[in-house]
Amino acid sequence: MLSTLGTAGAVLVAGCVGSDEDAEDDGDEPIVDEAKTLENDTHPDTWRDVAEIHLDAYVGGWVGVEPAHIDRVENPTLVLFEDRSYEISVENRDNVKHNLAIWDRADERIGEYATDVVADTGATETLAFTATDEMATYICEHQPRIQLGDLEVV
């Protein structure tokens, strides 16, 4: 099979094997090219007037769009106020299946807190909910290890 793939196949296979130095860099930089950082402002005052959040969905991670303080942040931490209503909208940006679900600390979906799947580029879904203290993460159930972010409920 490698002889059929030729040089391109060897390059692809070589690209999949990382060095120890590469392993040390894991988690330091965004995976998604469209993201610029992994850190965002989580001070509650910054989030006080936020009721709508928009995220772009990519294999590799969520990328914040709105509010402005999460713009281009990969898997941003979202700060929510308990008992307040929110809408999180997600837009598919890579033609791969995505959904957004809210999970608790036991890594289980909370009730029906999940959007339908968006499978086509440009497709959007919105999840409307009221924040509760049991909420811990938001996650894509199709890429759960890499497309997830923390929820801080205050």
HELIX and SHEET records of a PDB file:
HELIX    1   1 LEU A    2  CYS A   16  1                                  15    
HELIX    2   2 ASP A   20  GLU A   24  1                                   5    
HELIX    3   3 PRO A   44  TRP A   47  1                                   4    
HELIX    4   4 ALA A   68  ILE A   70  5                                   3    
SHEET    1   A 4 GLY A  61  GLU A  66  0                                        
SHEET    2   A 4 GLU A  52  TYR A  58 -1                                        
SHEET    3   A 4 SER A  85  ASN A  92  1                                        
SHEET    4   A 4 THR A 124  THR A 130 -1                                        
SHEET    1   B 5 LEU A  78  LEU A  80  0                                        
SHEET    2   B 5 LEU A 148  VAL A 153  1                                        
SHEET    3   B 5 THR A 137  ILE A 139 -1                                        
SHEET    4   B 5 ALA A 101  TRP A 103 -1                                        
SHEET    5   B 5 ARG A 109  ALA A 114 -1                                        
END                                                                             
